[in-house]
Amino acid sequence: MSSESVTVTASTSPLPHLPPRPSVALRAVESFLMRGGQQTARRNAWAAVVEDRQRARDRREAQYAMDAMQSGLRGTALPD
C-alpha cells in the first residue's frame, strides 16, 4: 500500500462568501434553542401581535373617516 497525502482546500466559488443576514442567524438560533412547541408558540404569538397592530391601524383609519364625515356634515347643515 502506498500512503498518499490528501490536501483539503476551499472550493473556489464564483460568488463571494457573504455573512448570513441577522434574521437568518436569529432564526437558526431560535430553531436550535427552542424545539417544536415553543417555536410554534412564539410564531403564533408574533402573528397575533401583527394582527392586533393591523386592527388598531384599521380602527384609527375608521375613526379618522368618521370624524371627517361628521365635520363635513356640520358644515352643510341647513340653517334654522
Number of C-alpha atoms within 10 A of each C-alpha: 3 4 5 6 6 6 5 6 6 5 6 7 7 6 6 7 7 6 7 9 8 9 9 10 12 12 12 12 11 14 13 10 10 13 10 8 9 13 16 12 11 13 12 12 12 12 12 12 12 12 12 12 12 12 12 12 12 12 12 12 12 12 12 12 12 12 12 11 11 11 11 11 10 9 8 8 8 6 4 3
